[in-house]
Amino acid sequence: MGIYLGNIGNVEIARRSTESNLTSVVNPSDVNASSDRFSFDFDEGCLISGDLVEIIATDGTDLDFIDASGWDNAAVQSSGNWFIFIDELGSIRLYDNFDDSLEGGATGLVPLVAIARDIPIQVSIRNRESRLLACVTDYELNTNRETVDITALSDRYREQYSSLITGSGRITAQWDYVN
């Protein structure tokens, strides 16, 4: 069993995908106006809470599922920029600022409206860089490798073979989610 101790480092969050543009369709069933959430088909990890995204209707029509109060001029348009919050089920909530998008609460939330038609969209991430989450003050990593006895009856000495490795760890950090 090895134990590795340390006291320096950083924790960053980065997305899994390197795609710059996501294309999909927002269907009427994808919009839940009562909870101001919507969804569309995207791979897990492509978008993360706090992302600044630009949403564009690729057919040139307006983004009808976003309430007019979501734009600076209070008029529904075919494109706009918002910060997003992704919940555990992959639903998206739109926010007008970064801090509120991390909380996922009601403050700064952009209201949504039910729609009756499909809207083809393109989503572009505008702030793609990784973000510093914390400065590590202490960490510990424990590993354990099981051994398998491979001694044969005719062997004079016991023989063992290392097999799967398991581990656990602990991290202490000063957490500060920076924009």
Secondary structure, 3 states (H helix, E strand, C coil): CEEEEECCCEEEECCCCCCCEEEEEECHHHEECCCCEECCCCCCCCCCCCCEEEEEECCCCCCCCECHHHCCCCCCCCEEEEEEEECCCCCEEEECCHHHHHHCCCCCECCECCCCCCEEEEEEECCCCCEEEEEEEEEEEEEEEEEEECCCCCCCCCCEEEEEEEEEEEEEEEECCCC
